[in-house]
């Protein structure tokens, strides 16, 4: 009987560790994050970047067809723990507006290198991943179009 107690403790510790890991990684992913991780370049018909705040003549970039695969590949690495109530952030951000072949429109936002928002759901992926946006996505090179729809 004494041999059974250590085994129960080992099993309980394993279950606890698995639950903790799942909580930290938000596994399985929530719908919005899971969608972004599975996105394929051929699904995207248009991808627009809006940098705010930024000089008025450098707030917008419409990705060319050849730029979309690299951006999608970067977004496929998105991760983070879901956060139901994020604190307000002061500072800049980058929003990416994706229009898909099925006509749906999605928004992915890096809010001050603190939060990742995917279709309104907030995640904590960490500064390291969020700070890579600058090198992984094109820079804005145009003013925001007058007819741009947020």
C-alpha positions as CSV (number, residue, x, y, z in Angstrom):
1,X,0.0,0.0,0.0
2,X,2.9,2.4,0.7
3,X,4.1,2.0,-2.9
4,X,0.8,3.4,-4.2
5,X,1.0,6.8,-2.5
6,X,4.1,7.9,-4.4
7,X,2.5,6.9,-7.7
8,X,-0.6,8.8,-7.0
9,X,1.5,11.9,-6.2
10,X,3.5,11.5,-9.4
11,X,0.2,11.2,-11.4
12,X,-1.3,14.2,-9.6
13,X,1.8,16.3,-10.3
14,X,1.7,15.3,-14.0
15,X,-1.9,16.3,-14.3
16,X,-1.2,19.6,-12.6
17,X,1.8,20.3,-14.9
18,X,-0.3,19.5,-18.0
19,X,-3.1,21.8,-16.8
20,X,-0.6,24.6,-16.1
21,X,1.0,24.2,-19.5
22,X,-2.4,24.3,-21.2
23,X,-3.4,27.4,-19.4
24,X,-0.1,29.2,-20.2
25,X,-0.4,28.3,-23.9
26,X,-4.2,28.6,-24.2
27,X,-4.4,25.1,-25.6
28,X,-6.5,24.4,-27.5
29,X,-6.3,27.9,-29.1
30,X,-9.4,30.1,-28.9
31,X,-11.2,30.4,-32.3
32,X,-9.6,33.7,-33.4
33,X,-6.0,32.7,-32.6
34,X,-6.5,29.2,-34.1
35,X,-7.8,30.8,-37.3
36,X,-4.8,33.0,-37.6
37,X,-2.4,30.1,-37.0
38,X,-4.1,28.1,-39.8
39,X,-4.4,31.0,-42.3
40,X,-3.1,30.2,-45.8
41,X,-1.8,32.9,-48.3
42,X,-4.2,31.8,-51.0
43,X,-7.2,32.6,-48.7
44,X,-6.2,36.3,-48.6
45,X,-7.4,38.6,-51.4
46,X,-6.3,41.9,-49.7
47,X,-4.1,42.8,-46.8
48,X,-3.8,46.4,-45.5
49,X,-1.5,47.7,-42.8
50,X,-2.3,50.8,-40.7
51,X,0.4,52.3,-38.4
52,X,-0.8,54.6,-35.7
53,X,0.3,57.1,-34.7
54,X,2.7,57.8,-37.6
55,X,3.5,60.6,-39.9
56,X,0.3,61.2,-42.0
57,X,2.1,60.3,-45.2
58,X,3.4,57.0,-43.7
59,X,0.3,55.4,-42.1
60,X,-0.8,52.9,-44.7
61,X,0.5,50.1,-46.9
62,X,-1.5,47.8,-49.2
63,X,0.5,44.6,-49.5
64,X,1.4,43.4,-52.9
65,X,0.5,39.8,-53.8
66,X,4.2,38.8,-53.4
67,X,4.3,40.3,-49.9
68,X,1.3,38.4,-48.5
69,X,2.9,34.9,-48.1
70,X,5.6,36.2,-45.8
71,X,3.1,38.1,-43.7
72,X,0.8,35.1,-43.4
73,X,3.8,32.9,-42.5
74,X,4.6,35.3,-39.7
75,X,1.0,35.4,-38.5
76,X,0.9,31.6,-38.4
77,X,3.5,31.8,-35.6
78,X,1.1,33.8,-33.4
79,X,0.6,32.5,-29.9
80,X,-0.2,33.7,-26.5
81,X,-2.4,33.3,-23.4
82,X,-6.0,34.7,-23.8
83,X,-6.6,37.8,-21.7
84,X,-10.3,38.7,-21.1
85,X,-9.7,42.2,-19.8
86,X,-6.6,43.9,-21.1
87,X,-5.4,47.2,-19.6
88,X,-5.5,50.3,-21.8
89,X,-2.2,50.9,-23.6
90,X,-0.9,54.4,-24.5
91,X,1.2,54.6,-27.6
92,X,1.3,53.3,-31.1
93,X,0.0,50.2,-32.8
94,X,-0.2,48.4,-36.1
95,X,-3.4,47.0,-37.4
96,X,-3.6,44.6,-40.3
97,X,-6.9,44.3,-42.1
98,X,-7.4,41.1,-44.0
99,X,-10.1,40.5,-46.6
100,X,-10.5,36.8,-47.5
101,X,-11.8,35.1,-50.6
102,X,-15.1,34.3,-48.8
103,X,-15.6,38.0,-48.3
104,X,-15.0,38.1,-44.6
105,X,-12.8,40.8,-43.1
106,X,-10.5,40.2,-40.1
107,X,-8.4,42.5,-38.0
108,X,-5.1,41.6,-36.3
109,X,-3.5,44.3,-34.1
110,X,-0.3,44.8,-32.3
111,X,-1.2,47.2,-29.5
112,X,1.9,48.9,-28.2
113,X,4.0,45.7,-28.3
114,X,2.0,44.5,-25.3
115,X,-1.1,42.8,-26.7
116,X,-2.1,40.9,-29.8
117,X,-5.8,41.4,-30.8
118,X,-7.3,39.0,-33.3
119,X,-10.8,39.9,-34.3
120,X,-11.3,41.5,-30.9
121,X,-9.9,38.7,-28.7
122,X,-6.8,39.7,-26.7
123,X,-3.7,37.6,-26.2
124,X,-0.4,37.9,-24.4
125,X,2.3,36.6,-26.8
126,X,5.2,38.5,-25.2
127,X,7.3,41.4,-26.3
128,X,9.8,39.2,-28.3
129,X,7.1,38.1,-30.8
130,X,5.3,41.4,-31.0
131,X,8.5,43.4,-31.6
132,X,9.2,41.2,-34.6
133,X,6.3,42.8,-36.5
134,X,8.7,45.7,-37.5
135,X,11.0,43.2,-39.4
136,X,8.3,40.8,-40.6
137,X,5.8,43.2,-42.1
138,X,6.3,46.0,-44.7
139,X,6.5,49.5,-43.4
140,X,3.8,52.1,-44.2
141,X,4.6,54.2,-47.2
142,X,1.4,56.1,-48.0
143,X,-1.2,58.2,-46.4
144,X,-4.4,56.5,-45.2
145,X,-6.8,56.4,-48.1
146,X,-9.8,58.7,-47.6
147,X,-12.2,55.8,-48.3
148,X,-10.5,53.4,-45.9
149,X,-13.0,51.4,-43.8
150,X,-11.9,50.6,-40.3
